[in-house]
Amino acid sequence: MDTLLAANSLAEYLQTNGVPFCGCLLDESTAMIVAAVVHVALVGAWFGLPAGLFIWAERKVSARIQDRLGPTRTGGKFGWLQSLADGIKLIQKEDLVPKDADGLMFRLAPYIVVVASFVAYIALPFSDGWAAMTLDVGLFLTLAVLSLEVLGVILAGYSSGSKWALFGAMREGAQMVSYEIPMAICALCPIVTAGTLNLNEVALLQSGGAWNWNILHPFNFFAFFVYFTCATASCKRAPFDLAEAESELVAGFLTEYSGFRWSLFFLAEYASMFLVSALAVVLFLGGWDDGLGIIAAIKTAFPDGFGNFIANVIGLKVFLIKSSILVCVQIWVRWTLPRLRIDQVMTTCLKYLIPISCFLFAGTVAYPLVLVTMSGRTSIIGAPAGERLVQPGVTRRTVRLTPPASSPAVAKVSAASAEGSQP
């Protein structure tokens, strides 16, 4: 499989131009290591940024819903530094390990959850080509790595030595594993429409205007809402927060955790909220496309240089705004709807969402076949997906399965075929 590391461009720069403000050239291996460290640091910085922002947003949104003010003093009128203050408070708390707990697994569980959420960011494109790693199977990598979070949850509950933590872990494990199935099936619906698993290409195929977005596809429209529902459940958010049902299980698998390790679980939760929302934006809502064709026009007018960079910066802002709106919807739902019972949660998934997602996937596959039979087109709104890839200034490599008709190889094969066909 051909993979393209975004660090290659930085590594090549360090080899040819040297380190900025220093000028010393680096060899190939050293340049790749430096580039990898820089990209991991950037992803790591962004990994913690949404958590702090949306923890503050959750406090303010929930306060407004409940007719309160929320944070108003920490960091100014709007309490901008409330998340930082919470982090400092949690770090200063004593790190306790229960006497009956398995110390190694108890300490390891929160890091597994954080790493699973962190690694899933690697294949996420924030703008055209702005990803730590662009893979031909980017969607599968993201979903597969994100699903490893359930291992940390089960390990946390099992190693705590508490029946409440164990019950909460089993509930959460059953819920996360169940809801990952319809979520993945619905995520494949726009993949079928686009014809590629590369998340960067999926977003590029929706560029040029809102009429090209996958959500306007009749089956993808409903797949988006099923995906978003399942993604909310996979992030342990209300009304699916059974693992943290205070009236039943104290705090679920988190009951015995305190201080810094307790904060790691919530760091991963808010990071996962942004991740699944950003994935929905890439798959259904045009990615970094503004919907008006402005970014595509800038890329067409200025395919190289500073103009292309400005278009990517605008696309990054559009992408972050779309993803943040979906995160705010998850926060809004949490403080609006009541918590479901465990039997209602599992019935909703197994009896309704899985059959609906299978029907939507089958409809997405059959839709272009039926449409081309009836009208000769594969799309009603906008151009077919294969004709609207906006990526000027990039020379794409094409692989010919057969050589041109005028080549000597074809002439020899044709002559041999003609001789073989004679009686």
LUMPA-678970 format. One record per residue (C-alpha): residue in three letters; x, y, z. Coordinates in Angstrom, 3 decimals, always signed. Layout:
BEGIN
[Ala [X Y Z]]
...
***
This chain:
BEGIN
[Met [+0.000 +0.000 +0.000]]
[Asp [+1.374 +3.383 -1.009]]
[Thr [+1.356 +5.758 +1.957]]
[Leu [+2.308 +9.408 +1.865]]
[Leu [+3.675 +10.871 +5.078]]
[Ala [+3.061 +14.574 +5.466]]
[Ala [+6.429 +14.690 +7.232]]
[Asn [+8.174 +13.982 +3.908]]
[Ser [+7.809 +17.580 +2.759]]
[Leu [+9.356 +18.937 +5.964]]
[Ala [+12.111 +16.314 +5.844]]
[Glu [+12.977 +17.258 +2.274]]
[Tyr [+13.073 +20.924 +3.277]]
[Leu [+15.492 +20.181 +6.107]]
[Gln [+17.710 +18.188 +3.738]]
[Thr [+17.825 +20.800 +0.986]]
[Asn [+17.569 +24.127 +2.876]]
[Gly [+18.754 +23.165 +6.338]]
[Val [+17.395 +24.089 +9.749]]
[Pro [+15.831 +27.596 +9.768]]
[Phe [+17.985 +30.336 +11.358]]
[Cys [+20.856 +27.878 +11.453]]
[Gly [+21.450 +26.685 +7.915]]
[Cys [+22.957 +23.311 +8.833]]
[Leu [+21.858 +20.535 +6.503]]
[Leu [+20.548 +17.260 +7.908]]
[Asp [+20.964 +13.782 +6.520]]
[Glu [+17.916 +11.807 +5.416]]
[Ser [+17.348 +9.775 +8.603]]
[Thr [+17.867 +12.746 +10.948]]
[Ala [+15.562 +14.928 +8.856]]
[Met [+12.814 +12.290 +8.958]]
[Ile [+13.125 +11.954 +12.749]]
[Val [+12.963 +15.725 +13.257]]
[Ala [+9.982 +15.996 +10.901]]
[Ala [+8.172 +13.168 +12.689]]
[Val [+8.759 +14.792 +16.089]]
[Val [+7.434 +18.133 +14.822]]
[His [+4.276 +16.563 +13.400]]
[Val [+3.598 +14.485 +16.514]]
[Ala [+4.059 +17.613 +18.630]]
[Leu [+1.558 +19.512 +16.456]]
[Val [-0.990 +16.683 +16.636]]
[Gly [-0.429 +16.400 +20.385]]
[Ala [-0.969 +20.123 +20.885]]
[Trp [-4.175 +19.999 +18.905]]
[Phe [-5.275 +16.854 +20.734]]
[Gly [-5.444 +18.745 +24.019]]
[Leu [-6.856 +21.983 +22.590]]
[Pro [-10.417 +20.767 +21.841]]
[Ala [-10.697 +19.198 +25.291]]
[Gly [-9.968 +22.462 +27.071]]
[Leu [-12.192 +24.476 +24.748]]
[Phe [-15.182 +22.156 +24.878]]
[Ile [-14.983 +21.597 +28.635]]
[Trp [-15.455 +25.355 +28.938]]
[Ala [-18.183 +25.256 +26.265]]
[Glu [-20.030 +22.494 +28.088]]
[Arg [-20.054 +24.543 +31.286]]
[Lys [-21.412 +27.596 +29.482]]
[Val [-23.964 +25.747 +27.315]]
[Ser [-25.304 +23.717 +30.227]]
[Ala [-25.536 +26.889 +32.312]]
[Arg [-27.555 +28.662 +29.631]]
[Ile [-29.901 +25.697 +29.257]]
[Gln [-30.449 +25.655 +33.023]]
[Asp [-30.806 +29.458 +33.210]]
[Arg [-27.433 +29.932 +34.941]]
[Leu [-24.300 +31.919 +34.044]]
[Gly [-21.556 +29.300 +34.284]]
[Pro [-17.899 +30.388 +34.687]]
[Thr [-17.671 +34.189 +34.913]]
[Arg [-14.561 +34.937 +36.982]]
[Thr [-11.707 +32.613 +36.020]]
[Gly [-9.930 +34.385 +33.192]]
[Gly [-12.347 +37.273 +32.742]]
[Lys [-16.022 +37.860 +32.170]]
[Phe [-16.593 +34.608 +30.263]]
[Gly [-14.323 +32.370 +32.348]]
[Trp [-11.962 +31.454 +29.503]]
[Leu [-9.369 +29.941 +31.854]]
[Gln [-11.764 +27.630 +33.687]]
[Ser [-10.427 +24.520 +31.908]]
[Leu [-6.849 +25.465 +32.780]]
[Ala [-7.856 +25.981 +36.411]]
[Asp [-9.553 +22.565 +36.444]]
[Gly [-6.422 +20.953 +35.039]]
[Ile [-4.165 +22.550 +37.644]]
[Lys [-6.555 +21.455 +40.399]]
[Leu [-6.635 +17.845 +39.185]]
[Ile [-2.858 +17.596 +38.870]]
[Gln [-2.469 +18.696 +42.492]]
[Lys [-4.851 +16.028 +43.809]]
[Glu [-3.471 +12.874 +45.382]]
[Asp [-3.151 +9.894 +43.049]]
[Leu [-4.865 +7.023 +44.870]]
[Val [-4.829 +3.319 +43.986]]
[Pro [-7.333 +1.086 +45.842]]
[Lys [-5.883 -1.660 +48.029]]
[Asp [-7.701 -4.438 +46.132]]
[Ala [-6.906 -3.028 +42.684]]
[Asp [-4.401 -4.427 +40.200]]
[Gly [-1.857 -1.607 +40.345]]
[Leu [-0.270 -2.101 +36.915]]
[Met [-3.507 -2.392 +34.950]]
[Phe [-5.189 +0.309 +37.026]]
[Arg [-2.439 +2.782 +36.109]]
[Leu [-2.226 +1.623 +32.482]]
[Ala [-5.949 +1.875 +31.570]]
[Pro [-6.276 +5.691 +31.219]]
[Tyr [-3.214 +5.840 +28.981]]
[Ile [-4.677 +3.204 +26.642]]
[Val [-7.822 +5.305 +26.306]]
[Val [-5.835 +8.482 +25.599]]
[Val [-3.502 +6.809 +23.091]]
[Ala [-6.433 +5.277 +21.191]]
[Ser [-8.065 +8.675 +20.799]]
[Phe [-4.767 +10.404 +20.007]]
[Val [-3.631 +7.996 +17.283]]
[Ala [-6.984 +8.312 +15.506]]
[Tyr [-6.134 +11.967 +14.779]]
[Ile [-3.194 +10.924 +12.602]]
[Ala [-5.261 +10.247 +9.461]]
[Leu [-7.685 +13.176 +9.941]]
[Pro [-7.237 +15.911 +7.286]]
[Phe [-7.790 +19.420 +8.656]]
[Ser [-7.448 +20.966 +5.200]]
[Asp [-6.258 +19.892 +1.755]]
[Gly [-3.192 +17.772 +2.488]]
[Trp [-2.918 +18.999 +6.074]]
[Ala [-2.801 +15.657 +7.853]]
[Ala [-0.093 +13.895 +9.796]]
[Met [-0.525 +10.884 +7.519]]
[Thr [-2.673 +10.399 +4.436]]
[Leu [-3.538 +6.761 +3.885]]
[Asp [-5.476 +4.951 +1.207]]
[Val [-7.381 +3.293 +4.066]]
[Gly [-7.591 +6.328 +6.318]]
[Leu [-11.188 +5.721 +7.378]]
[Phe [-10.522 +2.114 +8.397]]
[Leu [-7.447 +3.150 +10.389]]
[Thr [-9.391 +5.879 +12.217]]
[Leu [-12.314 +3.641 +13.139]]
[Ala [-10.103 +0.687 +14.067]]
[Val [-7.820 +2.692 +16.352]]
[Leu [-10.720 +4.563 +17.928]]
[Ser [-12.390 +1.252 +18.788]]
[Leu [-9.388 +0.315 +20.963]]
[Glu [-10.654 +2.780 +23.559]]
[Val [-13.045 +0.119 +24.855]]
[Leu [-10.053 -1.983 +25.962]]
[Gly [-8.951 +0.766 +28.312]]
[Val [-12.484 +1.166 +29.664]]
[Ile [-12.883 -2.549 +30.420]]
[Leu [-9.371 -2.694 +31.890]]
[Ala [-10.150 +0.257 +34.171]]
[Gly [-13.291 -1.351 +35.537]]
[Tyr [-11.802 -4.833 +35.882]]
[Ser [-8.632 -3.685 +37.658]]
[Ser [-10.353 -1.337 +40.122]]
[Gly [-11.408 -4.102 +42.491]]
[Ser [-14.894 -2.609 +42.796]]
[Lys [-18.192 -4.110 +41.689]]
[Trp [-19.519 -0.684 +40.705]]
[Ala [-16.548 -0.067 +38.436]]
[Leu [-16.853 -3.564 +36.955]]
[Phe [-20.579 -3.168 +36.230]]
[Gly [-19.949 +0.208 +34.611]]
[Ala [-17.136 -1.193 +32.452]]
[Met [-19.272 -4.108 +31.241]]
[Arg [-22.124 -1.743 +30.397]]
[Glu [-19.818 +0.585 +28.523]]
[Gly [-18.055 -2.251 +26.720]]
[Ala [-21.342 -3.692 +25.461]]
[Gln [-22.546 -0.255 +24.415]]
[Met [-19.381 +0.828 +22.586]]
[Val [-18.895 -2.461 +20.738]]
[Ser [-22.557 -2.551 +19.690]]
[Tyr [-22.764 +1.031 +18.441]]
[Glu [-19.502 +0.793 +16.509]]
[Ile [-21.217 -1.548 +14.030]]
[Pro [-23.937 +0.814 +12.703]]
[Met [-21.531 +3.760 +12.972]]
[Ala [-18.989 +2.046 +10.708]]
[Ile [-21.673 +0.912 +8.249]]
[Cys [-23.047 +4.458 +7.955]]
[Ala [-19.517 +5.807 +7.545]]
[Leu [-19.120 +3.507 +4.538]]
[Cys [-22.125 +5.042 +2.757]]
[Pro [-20.267 +8.214 +1.631]]
[Ile [-17.236 +6.032 +0.917]]
[Val [-19.307 +4.107 -1.626]]
[Thr [-20.401 +7.410 -3.145]]
[Ala [-16.841 +8.748 -3.338]]
[Gly [-15.166 +5.488 -4.343]]
[Thr [-12.151 +5.933 -2.062]]
[Leu [-11.184 +5.331 +1.571]]
[Asn [-8.686 +8.202 +1.542]]
[Leu [-10.252 +10.868 +3.776]]
[Asn [-8.419 +13.686 +1.978]]
[Glu [-9.841 +12.560 -1.365]]
[Val [-13.323 +12.109 +0.091]]
[Ala [-13.287 +15.763 +1.146]]
[Leu [-11.824 +16.910 -2.178]]
[Leu [-14.600 +15.145 -4.085]]
[Gln [-17.116 +17.342 -2.247]]
[Ser [-15.360 +20.629 -3.040]]
[Gly [-16.726 +23.307 -5.336]]
[Gly [-20.030 +24.040 -3.594]]
[Ala [-22.586 +22.727 -1.130]]
[Trp [-24.428 +20.959 -3.936]]
[Asn [-21.519 +18.502 -4.105]]
[Trp [-21.662 +17.511 -0.433]]
[Asn [-22.430 +13.882 +0.295]]
[Ile [-25.229 +14.745 +2.691]]
[Leu [-27.394 +15.741 -0.302]]
[His [-27.302 +12.131 -1.472]]
[Pro [-30.733 +10.699 -0.497]]
[Phe [-29.311 +7.734 +1.437]]
[Asn [-26.302 +9.597 +2.849]]
[Phe [-28.682 +12.184 +4.285]]
[Phe [-30.223 +9.635 +6.630]]
[Ala [-26.879 +7.879 +7.134]]
[Phe [-25.494 +11.109 +8.591]]
[Phe [-28.070 +11.210 +11.390]]
[Val [-27.636 +7.509 +12.186]]
[Tyr [-23.850 +7.959 +12.219]]
[Phe [-24.061 +10.981 +14.500]]
[Thr [-26.362 +9.143 +16.911]]
[Cys [-24.007 +6.165 +17.078]]
[Ala [-20.977 +8.455 +17.432]]
[Thr [-22.613 +10.175 +20.401]]
[Ala [-23.145 +6.780 +22.021]]
[Ser [-19.565 +5.679 +21.302]]
[Cys [-18.289 +8.779 +23.125]]
[Lys [-20.287 +7.834 +26.239]]
[Arg [-22.406 +10.950 +26.003]]
[Ala [-25.946 +11.386 +27.328]]
[Pro [-28.517 +10.045 +26.762]]
[Phe [-26.147 +7.055 +26.415]]
[Asp [-23.911 +7.707 +29.466]]
[Leu [-24.898 +4.498 +31.264]]
[Ala [-21.380 +3.847 +32.493]]
[Glu [-21.530 +7.037 +34.568]]
[Ala [-25.105 +6.709 +35.816]]
[Glu [-24.654 +8.275 +39.255]]
[Ser [-28.018 +7.046 +40.546]]
[Glu [-27.098 +3.429 +39.761]]
[Leu [-23.322 +2.976 +39.596]]
[Val [-21.837 +5.940 +41.489]]
[Ala [-19.534 +6.893 +38.587]]
[Gly [-19.162 +3.622 +36.670]]
[Phe [-15.690 +2.526 +35.646]]
[Leu [-14.309 +5.868 +36.894]]
[Thr [-15.446 +5.337 +40.493]]
[Glu [-12.009 +4.530 +41.919]]
[Tyr [-10.022 +7.048 +39.855]]
[Ser [-8.941 +10.468 +41.065]]
[Gly [-6.681 +13.336 +40.128]]
[Phe [-4.640 +13.251 +36.950]]
[Arg [-5.693 +9.781 +35.776]]
[Trp [-9.358 +10.710 +36.198]]
[Ser [-8.752 +13.747 +33.977]]
[Leu [-7.179 +11.571 +31.265]]
[Phe [-10.472 +9.751 +30.702]]
[Phe [-12.307 +13.019 +30.171]]
[Leu [-9.507 +14.380 +28.010]]
[Ala [-9.962 +11.367 +25.733]]
[Glu [-13.760 +11.747 +25.805]]
[Tyr [-13.752 +15.358 +24.626]]
[Ala [-11.019 +14.645 +22.083]]
[Ser [-13.105 +11.754 +20.742]]
[Met [-16.158 +14.032 +20.551]]
[Phe [-14.267 +16.370 +18.254]]
[Leu [-12.800 +13.465 +16.274]]
[Val [-16.132 +11.813 +15.432]]
[Ser [-17.619 +15.240 +14.630]]
[Ala [-14.687 +16.074 +12.344]]
[Leu [-15.044 +12.682 +10.675]]
[Ala [-18.726 +13.443 +10.033]]
[Val [-17.692 +16.756 +8.461]]
[Val [-15.195 +15.027 +6.170]]
[Leu [-17.581 +12.264 +5.137]]
[Phe [-20.882 +14.131 +4.830]]
[Leu [-20.500 +17.914 +5.129]]
[Gly [-17.870 +18.773 +2.563]]
[Gly [-14.810 +18.764 +4.804]]
[Trp [-13.091 +22.146 +4.570]]
[Asp [-15.244 +23.308 +1.630]]
[Asp [-17.091 +26.567 +2.350]]
[Gly [-20.151 +25.544 +0.312]]
[Leu [-19.998 +28.652 -1.913]]
[Gly [-17.112 +27.650 -4.155]]
[Ile [-14.801 +30.383 -2.820]]
[Ile [-11.990 +28.068 -1.695]]
[Ala [-12.171 +26.075 -4.938]]
[Ala [-12.003 +29.333 -6.939]]
[Ile [-8.918 +30.476 -4.997]]
[Lys [-7.215 +27.134 -5.607]]
[Thr [-8.022 +27.327 -9.305]]
[Ala [-6.769 +30.914 -9.637]]
[Phe [-3.661 +30.358 -7.502]]
[Pro [-2.750 +26.659 -7.759]]
[Asp [+0.713 +27.127 -6.249]]
[Gly [+2.407 +29.327 -3.725]]
[Phe [+0.888 +31.735 -1.242]]
[Gly [-2.635 +31.677 -2.739]]
[Asn [-2.950 +27.935 -2.211]]
[Phe [-1.739 +28.357 +1.372]]
[Ile [-4.356 +31.053 +2.041]]
[Ala [-7.059 +28.747 +0.647]]
[Asn [-5.918 +26.002 +3.022]]
[Val [-5.991 +28.377 +5.995]]
[Ile [-9.549 +29.425 +5.131]]
[Gly [-10.469 +25.771 +4.704]]
[Leu [-8.999 +24.979 +8.131]]
[Lys [-11.189 +27.630 +9.754]]
[Val [-14.273 +26.343 +7.943]]
[Phe [-13.457 +22.783 +9.014]]
[Leu [-13.052 +23.773 +12.665]]
[Ile [-16.298 +25.753 +12.672]]
[Lys [-18.288 +22.844 +11.222]]
[Ser [-16.767 +20.340 +13.660]]
[Ser [-17.296 +22.648 +16.647]]
[Ile [-20.965 +23.081 +15.773]]
[Leu [-21.460 +19.310 +15.846]]
[Val [-19.682 +19.092 +19.207]]
[Cys [-22.005 +21.790 +20.557]]
[Val [-24.946 +19.708 +19.334]]
[Gln [-23.652 +16.782 +21.423]]
[Ile [-23.392 +19.080 +24.441]]
[Trp [-26.890 +20.415 +23.802]]
[Val [-28.323 +16.889 +23.566]]
[Arg [-26.671 +15.874 +26.833]]
[Trp [-28.373 +18.640 +28.796]]
[Thr [-31.727 +18.244 +27.057]]
[Leu [-32.635 +14.542 +26.860]]
[Pro [-33.011 +12.168 +29.837]]
[Arg [-30.770 +9.125 +30.249]]
[Leu [-32.007 +5.865 +28.715]]
[Arg [-32.069 +2.509 +30.487]]
[Ile [-29.556 -0.140 +29.517]]
[Asp [-32.210 -2.294 +27.839]]
[Gln [-33.467 +0.701 +25.854]]
[Val [-29.940 +1.564 +24.721]]
[Met [-29.199 -1.956 +23.487]]
[Thr [-32.643 -2.356 +21.903]]
[Thr [-32.200 +0.914 +20.013]]
[Cys [-28.897 -0.309 +18.584]]
[Leu [-29.579 -3.972 +17.868]]
[Lys [-33.228 -3.775 +16.856]]
[Tyr [-33.337 -0.474 +15.004]]
[Leu [-30.017 +1.189 +14.156]]
[Ile [-28.218 -1.856 +12.757]]
[Pro [-31.057 -2.816 +10.352]]
[Ile [-31.485 +0.835 +9.332]]
[Ser [-27.759 +1.224 +8.654]]
[Cys [-27.686 -1.982 +6.579]]
[Phe [-30.654 -0.734 +4.540]]
[Leu [-28.958 +2.635 +3.963]]
[Phe [-25.727 +0.945 +2.869]]
[Ala [-27.574 -1.322 +0.439]]
[Gly [-29.517 +1.684 -0.879]]
[Thr [-26.308 +3.661 -1.383]]
[Val [-24.842 +0.811 -3.429]]
[Ala [-27.975 +0.279 -5.542]]
[Tyr [-28.891 +3.960 -5.995]]
[Pro [-26.426 +4.843 -8.826]]
[Leu [-27.191 +1.583 -10.633]]
[Val [-30.917 +2.261 -10.615]]
[Leu [-30.401 +5.925 -11.503]]
[Val [-28.121 +5.227 -14.462]]
[Thr [-30.586 +2.646 -15.756]]
[Met [-33.483 +5.086 -15.595]]
[Ser [-31.840 +8.385 -16.565]]
[Gly [-28.341 +7.621 -17.787]]
[Arg [-26.821 +9.608 -14.874]]
[Thr [-25.325 +8.540 -11.575]]
[Ser [-26.142 +11.783 -9.782]]
[Ile [-29.142 +14.097 -9.700]]
[Ile [-27.618 +17.040 -7.816]]
[Gly [-24.196 +18.169 -8.984]]
[Ala [-21.699 +16.387 -11.204]]
[Pro [-20.720 +12.753 -10.654]]
[Ala [-18.139 +12.311 -7.911]]
[Gly [-15.374 +11.322 -10.299]]
[Glu [-15.694 +14.580 -12.273]]
[Arg [-15.520 +17.112 -9.435]]
[Leu [-12.109 +16.506 -7.877]]
[Val [-10.657 +19.988 -7.352]]
[Gln [-6.934 +19.662 -6.862]]
[Pro [-5.153 +22.055 -9.242]]
[Gly [-1.418 +22.235 -9.357]]
[Val [-0.944 +18.561 -8.508]]
[Thr [+0.183 +16.117 -11.136]]
[Arg [-1.568 +12.841 -10.561]]
[Arg [+0.118 +9.596 -11.482]]
[Thr [-1.948 +7.432 -13.777]]
[Val [-1.378 +3.736 -14.163]]
[Arg [-2.239 +2.247 -17.547]]
[Leu [-3.481 -1.284 -17.395]]
[Thr [-2.817 -1.664 -21.135]]
[Pro [-0.285 +0.228 -23.297]]
[Pro [-1.498 +2.630 -26.015]]
[Ala [-2.822 +1.122 -29.200]]
[Ser [+0.035 +2.602 -31.244]]
[Ser [+2.822 +1.078 -29.170]]
[Pro [+4.938 -1.797 -30.535]]
[Ala [+3.829 -4.017 -27.655]]
[Val [+0.208 -3.750 -28.738]]
[Ala [+1.159 -4.385 -32.320]]
[Lys [+2.990 -7.570 -31.361]]
[Val [+0.128 -8.752 -29.147]]
[Ser [-2.400 -7.974 -31.896]]
[Ala [-0.354 -9.846 -34.490]]
[Ala [+0.051 -12.831 -32.205]]
[Ser [-3.676 -12.822 -31.462]]
[Ala [-4.479 -12.651 -35.151]]
[Glu [-2.171 -15.577 -35.927]]
[Gly [-3.657 -17.586 -33.050]]
[Ser [-7.193 -16.944 -34.241]]
[Gln [-6.555 -18.280 -37.761]]
[Pro [-7.596 -21.907 -38.343]]
***
